[in-house]
Amino acid sequence: MIKTGTTKRGRWWGLGCSLIVVAALGGCKQPETSGGTGTGSTPTGNHPVASGAGHAKPYEGSDILLGEYGSLTGTTATFGTSSRDGIKMAVDEANKAGGVLGKQIRIQLENDAGSPEQAATVVKKLINQNNVLAVLGEVASSRSLAAAPICQAAGVPMISPTSTNPKVTQIGDYIFRTCFIDPFQGTVNARFAHKDLKSKTAAVLTDVKNDYSVGLSKFFIEEFKKLGGKVVTEESYKEGDTDFRAQLSNIKGGKPDVIFIPGYYTEVGAIAKQARALGMRQPLLGGDGWDSPKLTEIGGDAVQGTYFSTHYAPQSKDPRVVKFVGDFKKRYNKVPDALAAVAYDAARLMIDAIKRAGSTDRAKIRDEIAATENFPGVTGNITIDKDRNAVKPLVIVQVQGDEFVYKTTVKP
């Protein structure tokens, strides 16, 4: 048996004869266990909880119902649709392999339309009306920060695929993520700008409405200065803005060697076009919020040659990645972006934790997520640390044509 989905307590479940993704999901069935409130840790955290939140009812059901919330519409709709596709693929593979606890898995999907307020509303629905066993989502940090306190208060485990702001998992001990966090991502971008791009000066353009963008800017600036670089200009905008020429004109006047733009692809594409129209030819650099096929559609030639950090590169020769990309393309007729890949890993890790718990007791499932060590994800092996964050590598890619081409991997 291959050891996979292991825990820090040294408990291993055999999940098949190889590290192939299907095998990682299709393990030996564990005895079916009735639902219950559990005797594990009590939800903690001192964050405010939206009205209507309360401890979830004991889980009951003939199947395993997982909740998912994401932006299926709005300016970051590809984040939600990619995550949906990755999660659906993971669940279908698990069900084909026998499900979990002798039960089939279902997903209750809710659209938050890219709104933190709506994210809180739909998560309350998932818990109070649908009585989901656990929750997958959100991709964006601001939306996770709005919804996570509800999961925490209810004692419902939540795994965010790609919310990288450190504050997300600080909400409480039921909140997890399967991605790296912004201190790591911001630091890596600063080092890449300084050492690989040979930049001595930088400008930073931040989306001040976005916790993700604010956090990345903070950590980039701190590290870039530590390395001896100088941040010559700091400008800001808000998600939904369309005219960035005033900020870019100020940045142009500072003559930076590189421009760091830790935003989401919709605004980044427009910023790049306006920057190039102003004659700005500096390298543009950003984070995983750039990772969408829409980036090149919106930005066109302006984003060619730019760089960003993300979770995986589909060109990887790792057998797990090769199989995942091939299966995803066969199913959806497109190359999976990083959001699809990390959501796929989040769903698989959740399913594996339920299997290891051998129960629908949410506290036991929480404990198994927390104990995850060296889980074989397509975005890298995942270990959950004491702060409920994933310890895993990061990759830098460059935009070339319609592809995001692998440049380098950075380990934590």
KEKE-3310 file (N, C-alpha, C; in steps of 0.2 Angstrom, whole numbers, plus 5000, padded with zeros to 4 digits):
npx = (5004:5002:5007:4997:4989:4993:4994:5000:4999:5004:4995:4989:4981:4978:4977:4977:4986:4995:5001:4992:4979:4966:4967:4971:4960:4951:4950:4951:4935:4928:4920:4903:4896:4885:4879:4884:4886:4899:4913:4924:4936:4930:4923:4933:4939:4939:4932:4920:4903:4892:4874:4862:4870:4875:4878:4880:4867:4867:4875:4865:4860:4858:4869:4884:4885:4892:4896:4898:4905:4906:4912:4903:4898:4901:4915:4926:4923:4929:4936:4927:4920:4931:4935:4923:4923:4935:4932:4921:4926:4934:4925:4917:4927:4929:4917:4915:4925:4919:4915:4914:4915:4906:4896:4889:4895:4889:4888:4883:4881:4884:4882:4891:4893:4904:4904:4908:4897:4887:4893:4894:4880:4876:4883:4878:4866:4870:4874:4863:4851:4854:4861:4875:4889:4902:4912:4918:4928:4931:4938:4943:4951:4944:4931:4931:4935:4923:4914:4920:4919:4906:4906:4915:4909:4898:4904:4908:4919:4929:4937:4947:4952:4961:4963:4974:4977:4984:4975:4964:4964:4966:4954:4949:4949:4942:4945:4953:4966:4972:4982:4997:5003:5001:5013:5023:5021:5022:5035:5042:5040:5046:5059:5061:5059:5070:5082:5081:5075:5083:5080:5081:5073:5056:5038:5022:5006:4991:4975:4965:4953:4953:4958:4967:4976:4981:4988:4998:5005:5010:5019:5028:5033:5040:5050:5057:5063:5071:5080:5088:5082:5072:5057:5049:5036:5020:5004:4986:4970:4953:4944:4934:4936:4940:4948:4965:4974:4979:4985:4995:5002:5008:5016:5024:5032:5040:5050:5052:5060:5053:5035:5024:5009:4997:4984:4967:4963:4955:4956:4970:4973:4967:4975:4988:4986:4984:4995:5005:5001:5004:5017:5025:5037:5042:5045:5030:5023:5015:5003:4994:4981:4981:4979:4971:4962:4956:4965:4974:4965:4959:4970:4978:4991:4998:5000:5010:5025:5025:5025:5020:5016:5010:5001:5003:5011:5004:5012:5020:5030:5027:5020:5007:5002:5002:4993:4981:4980:4977:4966:4957:4956:4951:4938:4933:4937:4948:4963:4967:4967:4976:4967:4957:4965:4970:4958:4953:4962:4959:4946:4949:4957:4948:4939:4947:4951:4938:4937:4947:4943:4933:4919:4905:4906:4909:4919:4929:4932:4937:4949:4956:4959:4967:4978:4984:4997:5009:5001:4997:4995:4990:4995:5007:5014:5005:5005:4997:5000:5002:4995:4985:4987:4993:5008:5018:5025:5028:5026:5033:5027:5028:5019:5016:5011:4995:4998:5004:5019:5030:5043:5051:5052:5048:5052:5045)
npy = (4994:5011:5025:5038:5054:5056:5058:5069:5062:5050:5041:5031:5029:5017:5021:5015:5009:5017:5034:5040:5052:5047:5036:5041:5046:5035:5025:5012:5008:5015:5010:5015:5028:5035:5052:5066:5077:5077:5076:5083:5097:5113:5126:5140:5157:5175:5183:5194:5188:5185:5189:5177:5166:5151:5136:5122:5110:5092:5082:5074:5062:5053:5053:5061:5078:5092:5109:5123:5138:5152:5164:5164:5173:5190:5201:5193:5180:5169:5164:5157:5148:5140:5135:5128:5118:5111:5106:5098:5088:5082:5076:5068:5059:5053:5048:5038:5029:5024:5032:5040:5034:5024:5031:5041:5057:5073:5090:5106:5120:5137:5154:5168:5179:5187:5195:5200:5202:5194:5182:5179:5178:5167:5157:5156:5151:5138:5132:5133:5130:5120:5112:5107:5096:5100:5114:5121:5134:5152:5158:5171:5182:5192:5188:5176:5180:5186:5176:5165:5167:5163:5149:5145:5149:5140:5128:5121:5113:5122:5124:5134:5136:5145:5157:5169:5178:5181:5183:5175:5161:5164:5166:5156:5139:5130:5134:5132:5131:5127:5133:5143:5157:5175:5182:5174:5173:5187:5190:5181:5187:5199:5196:5189:5200:5208:5200:5192:5199:5210:5222:5238:5248:5250:5251:5251:5246:5246:5237:5244:5240:5227:5214:5204:5210:5221:5215:5208:5218:5224:5215:5213:5226:5227:5216:5220:5232:5227:5220:5230:5237:5251:5258:5268:5273:5273:5268:5268:5259:5255:5239:5237:5249:5258:5267:5271:5280:5291:5287:5279:5288:5295:5285:5283:5294:5292:5283:5268:5252:5241:5236:5232:5224:5218:5213:5208:5199:5206:5220:5221:5217:5228:5239:5235:5238:5251:5256:5253:5260:5273:5273:5265:5253:5245:5229:5220:5214:5202:5193:5177:5181:5185:5174:5168:5163:5174:5185:5187:5189:5201:5209:5208:5211:5219:5212:5203:5194:5198:5194:5182:5175:5159:5144:5132:5125:5121:5115:5106:5091:5082:5067:5067:5080:5079:5069:5075:5087:5081:5073:5083:5092:5083:5081:5095:5102:5111:5119:5117:5130:5138:5140:5130:5119:5120:5120:5108:5100:5104:5099:5085:5084:5087:5076:5066:5068:5066:5053:5048:5052:5043:5046:5056:5066:5082:5088:5078:5077:5090:5089:5079:5086:5095:5087:5083:5078:5079:5077:5071:5082:5090:5102:5101:5093:5093:5099:5103:5116:5122:5133:5131:5133:5129:5121:5123:5123:5137:5144:5153:5161:5165:5176:5171:5172:5164:5157:5152:5152:5141:5147:5146:5137:5140:5135:5133)
npz = (5000:4996:5006:5010:5012:5025:5043:5057:5068:5064:5058:5045:5030:5018:5002:4989:4975:4970:4967:4959:4956:4956:4963:4975:4980:4980:4991:5004:5011:5025:5041:5041:5050:5062:5062:5073:5086:5092:5102:5102:5101:5106:5096:5093:5094:5093:5084:5076:5074:5061:5062:5065:5065:5072:5083:5073:5068:5073:5061:5049:5037:5021:5013:5010:5012:5006:5007:4996:4992:4981:4968:4956:4947:4942:4944:4946:4941:4935:4945:4953:4944:4940:4952:4956:4945:4948:4961:4958:4950:4958:4968:4960:4956:4968:4971:4961:4965:4976:4985:5002:5019:5015:5009:4996:4989:4989:4982:4988:4980:4981:4975:4978:4971:4971:4982:4998:5008:5003:5003:5016:5018:5010:5016:5029:5025:5019:5031:5041:5034:5024:5031:5030:5030:5030:5024:5008:5002:5003:4988:4987:4999:5006:5005:5011:5024:5028:5029:5036:5050:5053:5050:5060:5072:5071:5072:5060:5049:5038:5023:5014:4997:4991:4998:5003:5013:5029:5040:5038:5043:5056:5062:5068:5075:5067:5054:5039:5026:5009:5003:5001:5011:5012:5018:5014:5000:4996:5000:4992:4979:4981:4982:4969:4961:4965:4964:4953:4942:4944:4950:4957:4961:4965:4961:4969:4967:4974:4978:4988:4993:4995:5005:5002:4992:4999:5010:5002:4996:5008:5013:5002:5001:5013:5012:5000:5004:5014:5007:5001:4992:4985:4987:4977:4973:4980:4976:4974:4971:4968:4968:4954:4948:4933:4927:4927:4925:4931:4943:4937:4930:4940:4945:4934:4934:4945:4940:4942:4942:4942:4943:4955:4956:4965:4962:4956:4941:4932:4934:4933:4920:4913:4919:4915:4901:4900:4906:4897:4886:4891:4888:4897:4901:4910:4919:4924:4939:4949:4960:4964:4961:4948:4940:4928:4913:4908:4910:4899:4889:4893:4895:4883:4872:4881:4893:4890:4893:4907:4925:4937:4954:4958:4961:4954:4939:4924:4914:4921:4923:4933:4938:4944:4941:4927:4925:4931:4923:4911:4913:4917:4905:4896:4902:4903:4892:4892:4898:4915:4927:4940:4951:4949:4951:4965:4971:4968:4975:4988:4990:4989:5000:5010:5009:5011:5025:5031:5028:5036:5048:5050:5052:5054:5063:5066:5074:5075:5061:5059:5068:5060:5048:5053:5057:5045:5035:5023:5012:4996:4985:4969:4967:4975:4989:5004:5020:5035:5045:5063:5063:5055:5041:5025:5022:5009:4992:4980:4964:4951:4936:4919:4908:4892:4876:4876:4887:4903:4908:4916:4927:4939:4955:4972:4988:5004)
capx = (5000:5006:5005:4995:4985:4995:4993:5005:4999:5006:4990:4990:4975:4980:4972:4977:4992:4999:4999:4988:4974:4960:4969:4972:4953:4948:4953:4947:4929:4928:4913:4898:4895:4880:4881:4884:4890:4906:4916:4931:4937:4924:4925:4935:4940:4936:4930:4913:4899:4886:4868:4859:4875:4874:4881:4876:4864:4871:4874:4861:4859:4860:4875:4889:4883:4897:4894:4904:4903:4911:4910:4901:4896:4905:4922:4931:4919:4933:4938:4922:4919:4937:4935:4918:4925:4940:4929:4916:4930:4937:4920:4915:4932:4929:4911:4916:4929:4915:4912:4917:4911:4900:4891:4890:4896:4885:4890:4878:4885:4880:4885:4891:4893:4910:4902:4908:4891:4883:4897:4891:4873:4875:4886:4873:4861:4872:4874:4857:4846:4856:4865:4881:4894:4908:4912:4924:4928:4930:4944:4946:4952:4939:4925:4932:4935:4916:4910:4923:4917:4900:4908:4918:4904:4894:4908:4908:4925:4930:4944:4948:4957:4966:4963:4981:4978:4985:4969:4958:4964:4966:4948:4947:4952:4939:4946:4959:4967:4976:4987:5002:5000:5004:5020:5028:5020:5025:5042:5045:5039:5051:5066:5061:5060:5077:5087:5080:5074:5088:5077:5084:5068:5049:5032:5017:4999:4987:4968:4964:4947:4955:4963:4973:4980:4984:4993:5003:5009:5014:5025:5032:5037:5045:5055:5061:5067:5076:5085:5091:5078:5069:5050:5048:5030:5014:4998:4980:4964:4948:4941:4929:4939:4942:4953:4970:4979:4982:4990:5001:5006:5013:5021:5029:5036:5045:5054:5054:5063:5048:5029:5021:5002:4994:4977:4964:4965:4950:4959:4977:4973:4966:4981:4993:4985:4984:5002:5009:4998:5008:5024:5029:5039:5044:5041:5025:5024:5009:5002:4990:4975:4982:4979:4964:4963:4954:4970:4977:4959:4958:4976:4981:4999:5001:5002:5015:5031:5024:5026:5016:5017:5004:5001:5006:5011:5001:5017:5024:5030:5026:5015:5001:5000:5001:4986:4976:4978:4974:4959:4953:4956:4946:4932:4931:4940:4952:4968:4965:4971:4978:4961:4954:4970:4970:4951:4953:4966:4955:4941:4952:4960:4942:4936:4952:4950:4932:4938:4952:4939:4928:4914:4902:4907:4913:4925:4934:4934:4942:4955:4960:4961:4973:4983:4986:5004:5012:4995:4999:4991:4993:4999:5012:5012:5002:5006:4994:5004:4999:4991:4980:4990:4997:5015:5019:5029:5025:5029:5033:5026:5028:5014:5019:5005:4990:5000:5008:5025:5034:5050:5055:5049:5051:5050:5045)
capy = (5000:5018:5029:5045:5057:5054:5063:5070:5056:5043:5036:5031:5025:5015:5023:5012:5006:5022:5041:5043:5056:5043:5031:5045:5047:5029:5021:5007:5011:5014:5009:5020:5030:5040:5059:5068:5084:5076:5077:5086:5104:5118:5132:5146:5163:5181:5187:5195:5183:5188:5187:5171:5161:5147:5130:5118:5104:5086:5080:5068:5061:5046:5054:5066:5084:5097:5116:5126:5145:5155:5169:5161:5179:5196:5203:5187:5174:5163:5160:5153:5143:5136:5131:5123:5113:5107:5102:5093:5083:5078:5073:5063:5053:5050:5044:5033:5025:5021:5037:5040:5031:5020:5036:5046:5064:5078:5097:5111:5126:5144:5159:5174:5185:5191:5200:5198:5202:5189:5176:5178:5176:5160:5152:5155:5146:5131:5129:5133:5127:5114:5107:5104:5093:5105:5119:5123:5141:5155:5159:5177:5182:5196:5184:5171:5184:5188:5170:5160:5167:5159:5142:5144:5149:5134:5122:5118:5114:5126:5124:5139:5134:5150:5164:5169:5183:5177:5183:5170:5155:5166:5167:5150:5132:5126:5137:5130:5133:5123:5137:5147:5164:5181:5184:5170:5175:5194:5190:5178:5192:5204:5193:5188:5207:5211:5196:5189:5205:5215:5229:5242:5252:5247:5255:5247:5248:5241:5238:5245:5237:5220:5212:5200:5215:5225:5211:5206:5224:5225:5210:5214:5232:5225:5212:5223:5236:5223:5218:5235:5241:5257:5258:5275:5276:5268:5271:5263:5259:5250:5234:5240:5255:5256:5272:5270:5284:5296:5283:5276:5294:5296:5279:5284:5299:5289:5279:5262:5247:5236:5238:5226:5225:5212:5213:5203:5199:5210:5226:5220:5218:5235:5243:5234:5241:5259:5258:5252:5266:5278:5272:5262:5247:5241:5223:5220:5208:5201:5187:5172:5184:5186:5167:5167:5164:5181:5190:5188:5191:5208:5213:5207:5212:5223:5208:5198:5195:5199:5188:5182:5169:5155:5138:5126:5126:5115:5111:5102:5084:5078:5062:5069:5085:5077:5065:5080:5091:5077:5072:5090:5094:5078:5083:5102:5104:5117:5118:5119:5135:5136:5140:5123:5114:5121:5118:5100:5098:5106:5094:5079:5084:5086:5069:5061:5069:5063:5046:5046:5052:5037:5048:5063:5070:5088:5090:5073:5079:5096:5086:5076:5091:5098:5083:5081:5079:5076:5075:5072:5087:5091:5108:5100:5090:5098:5098:5108:5118:5123:5139:5129:5135:5124:5122:5120:5127:5142:5144:5159:5160:5171:5176:5170:5170:5163:5152:5155:5147:5140:5149:5143:5135:5142:5131:5137)
capz = (5000:4996:5011:5007:5016:5032:5048:5061:5073:5062:5056:5038:5027:5012:4997:4983:4973:4967:4969:4955:4959:4957:4968:4981:4982:4980:4996:5007:5014:5033:5043:5041:5057:5062:5063:5080:5087:5093:5109:5101:5103:5105:5091:5097:5090:5095:5079:5076:5070:5058:5065:5062:5065:5079:5082:5068:5070:5071:5054:5047:5029:5018:5009:5013:5009:5007:5005:4992:4990:4976:4964:4949:4943:4945:4941:4947:4940:4933:4951:4956:4940:4940:4958:4955:4941:4951:4966:4955:4947:4964:4971:4955:4956:4974:4971:4957:4969:4981:4990:5008:5024:5012:5006:4990:4991:4985:4984:4988:4978:4981:4971:4982:4966:4972:4987:5005:5011:5000:5005:5023:5018:5008:5021:5034:5022:5019:5038:5044:5030:5021:5036:5026:5035:5030:5018:5004:4999:4997:4984:4989:5006:5009:5006:5017:5031:5030:5030:5041:5057:5053:5051:5066:5077:5070:5073:5054:5046:5032:5019:5008:4992:4989:5002:5006:5019:5035:5045:5037:5047:5063:5064:5073:5074:5062:5047:5036:5019:5006:4999:5005:5014:5009:5020:5009:4993:4995:5001:4986:4974:4982:4980:4962:4958:4966:4962:4946:4938:4945:4951:4963:4963:4963:4963:4971:4965:4978:4978:4995:4996:4995:5010:4999:4989:5005:5013:4998:4996:5014:5013:4996:5002:5019:5010:4995:5007:5018:5002:4999:4986:4987:4984:4975:4973:4982:4973:4976:4967:4971:4964:4950:4945:4926:4924:4932:4922:4936:4947:4933:4928:4946:4945:4928:4936:4949:4936:4945:4938:4942:4946:4958:4956:4968:4962:4952:4934:4928:4935:4931:4913:4911:4921:4910:4894:4901:4908:4891:4882:4893:4887:4903:4898:4915:4920:4929:4943:4953:4964:4961:4959:4941:4937:4925:4906:4906:4910:4892:4885:4894:4894:4877:4871:4887:4899:4888:4897:4914:4929:4944:4958:4958:4965:4950:4932:4920:4910:4925:4922:4939:4936:4947:4937:4920:4925:4933:4918:4905:4915:4917:4898:4893:4905:4902:4886:4893:4903:4922:4930:4947:4955:4948:4954:4972:4973:4967:4981:4994:4990:4990:5007:5014:5008:5015:5032:5033:5028:5042:5055:5051:5056:5052:5069:5063:5078:5073:5055:5060:5070:5055:5044:5057:5057:5039:5034:5017:5007:4989:4980:4962:4968:4979:4995:5008:5027:5038:5051:5069:5062:5050:5035:5021:5020:5002:4987:4976:4957:4947:4929:4914:4902:4885:4872:4880:4892:4909:4907:4922:4927:4945:4961:4978:4993:5010)
cpx = (5004:5003:5003:4990:4987:4994:4999:5005:5001:5001:4989:4984:4978:4974:4973:4984:4997:4997:4995:4982:4968:4961:4969:4965:4949:4950:4948:4941:4930:4921:4909:4896:4890:4882:4880:4887:4897:4908:4923:4931:4931:4927:4927:4936:4936:4933:4922:4909:4893:4879:4865:4864:4874:4877:4876:4872:4868:4870:4870:4860:4862:4866:4879:4888:4889:4895:4900:4901:4908:4908:4909:4899:4900:4911:4927:4927:4923:4935:4933:4920:4925:4937:4929:4920:4930:4937:4924:4920:4932:4931:4917:4920:4931:4922:4912:4921:4925:4913:4917:4912:4905:4895:4893:4891:4892:4888:4884:4882:4881:4885:4885:4892:4899:4909:4904:4902:4887:4887:4894:4884:4872:4878:4881:4867:4863:4872:4867:4851:4848:4859:4871:4886:4900:4908:4918:4923:4930:4937:4947:4946:4946:4933:4926:4932:4928:4912:4913:4921:4910:4901:4911:4913:4899:4897:4908:4915:4925:4937:4943:4953:4963:4966:4969:4982:4979:4979:4964:4958:4965:4960:4946:4950:4948:4940:4953:4960:4972:4981:4992:4999:5004:5011:5025:5027:5023:5032:5045:5045:5044:5058:5066:5062:5067:5082:5087:5079:5079:5086:5079:5078:5061:5044:5027:5010:4994:4979:4966:4957:4948:4960:4969:4978:4984:4989:4999:5008:5013:5020:5030:5037:5042:5051:5060:5065:5073:5082:5089:5088:5075:5062:5049:5041:5025:5008:4992:4974:4959:4945:4934:4931:4941:4947:4959:4976:4983:4987:4996:5005:5011:5018:5027:5034:5042:5051:5056:5056:5057:5041:5026:5013:4998:4987:4974:4964:4961:4954:4966:4977:4972:4972:4986:4992:4986:4992:5006:5007:5002:5015:5028:5030:5042:5041:5036:5025:5018:5009:4997:4983:4975:4979:4972:4965:4960:4959:4973:4971:4958:4964:4980:4989:5002:5003:5008:5021:5031:5024:5021:5017:5010:5006:5004:5007:5009:5006:5021:5024:5029:5020:5008:4998:4998:4994:4980:4974:4975:4967:4954:4951:4950:4939:4929:4933:4944:4957:4966:4970:4973:4972:4958:4959:4970:4963:4950:4957:4962:4950:4943:4954:4954:4939:4941:4952:4943:4933:4942:4948:4935:4922:4911:4902:4912:4919:4930:4936:4939:4949:4959:4962:4968:4979:4986:4993:5006:5006:4997:4995:4994:4997:5005:5010:5010:5003:5002:4998:4999:4994:4985:4981:4993:5004:5017:5023:5025:5029:5028:5032:5027:5023:5018:5013:4999:4991:5004:5013:5029:5041:5054:5050:5052:5048:5050:5051)
cpy = (5006:5022:5036:5047:5056:5060:5063:5065:5050:5039:5037:5027:5023:5017:5021:5010:5011:5029:5044:5046:5051:5039:5035:5046:5040:5024:5016:5011:5010:5013:5015:5022:5035:5047:5060:5074:5083:5078:5081:5094:5109:5124:5138:5152:5169:5186:5188:5190:5186:5185:5181:5165:5157:5140:5125:5112:5098:5084:5074:5068:5055:5047:5059:5073:5089:5104:5119:5133:5148:5160:5167:5167:5185:5197:5197:5180:5168:5160:5155:5147:5138:5131:5126:5117:5108:5103:5097:5087:5078:5074:5067:5057:5049:5045:5038:5027:5022:5026:5037:5038:5027:5024:5039:5053:5068:5085:5102:5117:5132:5149:5165:5180:5190:5196:5197:5197:5196:5182:5174:5175:5169:5155:5151:5150:5139:5128:5128:5130:5120:5109:5103:5101:5097:5109:5120:5130:5145:5155:5166:5179:5187:5193:5179:5174:5185:5181:5165:5161:5163:5152:5141:5144:5143:5127:5117:5119:5118:5125:5129:5136:5139:5157:5164:5174:5179:5177:5178:5164:5157:5167:5162:5144:5128:5129:5135:5132:5128:5127:5140:5153:5169:5183:5180:5172:5182:5194:5187:5183:5197:5202:5192:5195:5209:5207:5194:5194:5211:5222:5232:5246:5249:5252:5250:5250:5243:5243:5238:5242:5229:5218:5208:5205:5219:5221:5209:5212:5225:5221:5211:5220:5230:5221:5216:5228:5233:5221:5224:5239:5247:5257:5266:5278:5271:5272:5266:5264:5255:5246:5237:5246:5253:5261:5273:5275:5289:5293:5281:5282:5296:5291:5281:5289:5297:5285:5272:5257:5242:5238:5232:5228:5219:5213:5207:5204:5204:5217:5226:5221:5225:5240:5242:5238:5249:5261:5258:5258:5272:5278:5268:5255:5242:5234:5224:5213:5208:5194:5182:5175:5185:5180:5166:5168:5171:5186:5192:5191:5199:5212:5213:5207:5215:5218:5203:5200:5197:5193:5188:5175:5166:5148:5132:5129:5120:5111:5106:5095:5079:5074:5064:5075:5083:5073:5070:5084:5087:5075:5078:5092:5089:5079:5089:5105:5111:5115:5121:5125:5134:5136:5133:5118:5114:5119:5111:5097:5099:5101:5087:5078:5083:5079:5065:5062:5066:5055:5044:5047:5046:5039:5054:5067:5076:5089:5085:5075:5085:5093:5083:5080:5094:5094:5081:5083:5075:5074:5076:5076:5088:5098:5107:5096:5095:5095:5104:5110:5120:5129:5137:5131:5129:5126:5119:5125:5132:5142:5151:5157:5166:5171:5176:5168:5170:5158:5156:5150:5147:5143:5146:5141:5137:5138:5135:5136)
cpz = (5000:5002:5009:5011:5023:5037:5053:5067:5071:5059:5049:5036:5020:5007:4990:4981:4970:4969:4964:4958:4961:4963:4975:4984:4983:4985:4999:5011:5022:5035:5043:5048:5057:5064:5071:5081:5089:5100:5108:5103:5101:5100:5095:5092:5093:5090:5079:5072:5068:5062:5061:5063:5072:5077:5078:5071:5069:5064:5053:5039:5027:5014:5013:5009:5011:5004:5001:4991:4986:4972:4957:4944:4946:4941:4941:4946:4938:4939:4953:4951:4940:4947:4958:4951:4944:4957:4963:4953:4953:4967:4966:4955:4962:4974:4967:4960:4975:4987:4996:5014:5021:5009:5000:4993:4986:4987:4983:4986:4978:4978:4976:4977:4967:4978:4994:5009:5009:5002:5012:5023:5016:5012:5026:5031:5021:5026:5041:5041:5027:5026:5033:5032:5035:5024:5015:5001:5004:4994:4987:4996:5009:5010:5011:5024:5033:5032:5035:5048:5058:5054:5057:5072:5077:5071:5066:5051:5039:5029:5014:5004:4992:4993:5006:5011:5025:5040:5044:5042:5055:5066:5069:5071:5070:5055:5045:5029:5016:5001:5004:5007:5011:5011:5015:5002:4991:4996:4995:4980:4974:4980:4973:4959:4959:4963:4955:4941:4939:4946:4957:4966:4961:4965:4964:4970:4968:4978:4985:4998:4997:5000:5007:4996:4994:5008:5009:4997:5002:5014:5008:4998:5008:5016:5005:4999:5011:5013:4999:4994:4989:4983:4983:4975:4976:4980:4975:4971:4971:4966:4960:4946:4938:4923:4929:4930:4927:4941:4943:4931:4934:4946:4940:4930:4941:4946:4939:4940:4937:4945:4948:4959:4959:4968:4958:4945:4930:4928:4932:4924:4910:4913:4917:4903:4895:4903:4901:4886:4884:4892:4892:4900:4904:4916:4925:4932:4948:4957:4960:4959:4951:4937:4934:4917:4904:4906:4903:4888:4886:4893:4887:4877:4877:4892:4896:4891:4904:4918:4935:4947:4958:4961:4961:4943:4928:4916:4914:4923:4927:4937:4938:4943:4930:4920:4926:4927:4912:4907:4914:4910:4895:4896:4903:4896:4887:4898:4910:4924:4937:4952:4955:4952:4962:4975:4973:4973:4987:4995:4992:4997:5012:5015:5012:5022:5035:5033:5034:5048:5056:5053:5053:5058:5066:5067:5076:5066:5055:5063:5065:5050:5047:5057:5051:5038:5027:5012:5000:4984:4974:4962:4973:4985:5000:5015:5030:5045:5057:5068:5057:5043:5031:5020:5014:4997:4983:4969:4955:4940:4925:4909:4895:4880:4877:4886:4898:4910:4914:4922:4933:4950:4967:4984:5000:5015)
residu = (MET:ILE:LYS:THR:GLY:THR:THR:LYS:ARG:GLY:ARG:TRP:TRP:GLY:LEU:GLY:CYS:SER:LEU:ILE:VAL:VAL:ALA:ALA:LEU:GLY:GLY:CYS:LYS:GLN:PRO:GLU:THR:SER:GLY:GLY:THR:GLY:THR:GLY:SER:THR:PRO:THR:GLY:ASN:HIS:PRO:VAL:ALA:SER:GLY:ALA:GLY:HIS:ALA:LYS:PRO:TYR:GLU:GLY:SER:ASP:ILE:LEU:LEU:GLY:GLU:TYR:GLY:SER:LEU:THR:GLY:THR:THR:ALA:THR:PHE:GLY:THR:SER:SER:ARG:ASP:GLY:ILE:LYS:MET:ALA:VAL:ASP:GLU:ALA:ASN:LYS:ALA:GLY:GLY:VAL:LEU:GLY:LYS:GLN:ILE:ARG:ILE:GLN:LEU:GLU:ASN:ASP:ALA:GLY:SER:PRO:GLU:GLN:ALA:ALA:THR:VAL:VAL:LYS:LYS:LEU:ILE:ASN:GLN:ASN:ASN:VAL:LEU:ALA:VAL:LEU:GLY:GLU:VAL:ALA:SER:SER:ARG:SER:LEU:ALA:ALA:ALA:PRO:ILE:CYS:GLN:ALA:ALA:GLY:VAL:PRO:MET:ILE:SER:PRO:THR:SER:THR:ASN:PRO:LYS:VAL:THR:GLN:ILE:GLY:ASP:TYR:ILE:PHE:ARG:THR:CYS:PHE:ILE:ASP:PRO:PHE:GLN:GLY:THR:VAL:ASN:ALA:ARG:PHE:ALA:HIS:LYS:ASP:LEU:LYS:SER:LYS:THR:ALA:ALA:VAL:LEU:THR:ASP:VAL:LYS:ASN:ASP:TYR:SER:VAL:GLY:LEU:SER:LYS:PHE:PHE:ILE:GLU:GLU:PHE:LYS:LYS:LEU:GLY:GLY:LYS:VAL:VAL:THR:GLU:GLU:SER:TYR:LYS:GLU:GLY:ASP:THR:ASP:PHE:ARG:ALA:GLN:LEU:SER:ASN:ILE:LYS:GLY:GLY:LYS:PRO:ASP:VAL:ILE:PHE:ILE:PRO:GLY:TYR:TYR:THR:GLU:VAL:GLY:ALA:ILE:ALA:LYS:GLN:ALA:ARG:ALA:LEU:GLY:MET:ARG:GLN:PRO:LEU:LEU:GLY:GLY:ASP:GLY:TRP:ASP:SER:PRO:LYS:LEU:THR:GLU:ILE:GLY:GLY:ASP:ALA:VAL:GLN:GLY:THR:TYR:PHE:SER:THR:HIS:TYR:ALA:PRO:GLN:SER:LYS:ASP:PRO:ARG:VAL:VAL:LYS:PHE:VAL:GLY:ASP:PHE:LYS:LYS:ARG:TYR:ASN:LYS:VAL:PRO:ASP:ALA:LEU:ALA:ALA:VAL:ALA:TYR:ASP:ALA:ALA:ARG:LEU:MET:ILE:ASP:ALA:ILE:LYS:ARG:ALA:GLY:SER:THR:ASP:ARG:ALA:LYS:ILE:ARG:ASP:GLU:ILE:ALA:ALA:THR:GLU:ASN:PHE:PRO:GLY:VAL:THR:GLY:ASN:ILE:THR:ILE:ASP:LYS:ASP:ARG:ASN:ALA:VAL:LYS:PRO:LEU:VAL:ILE:VAL:GLN:VAL:GLN:GLY:ASP:GLU:PHE:VAL:TYR:LYS:THR:THR:VAL:LYS:PRO)
# end
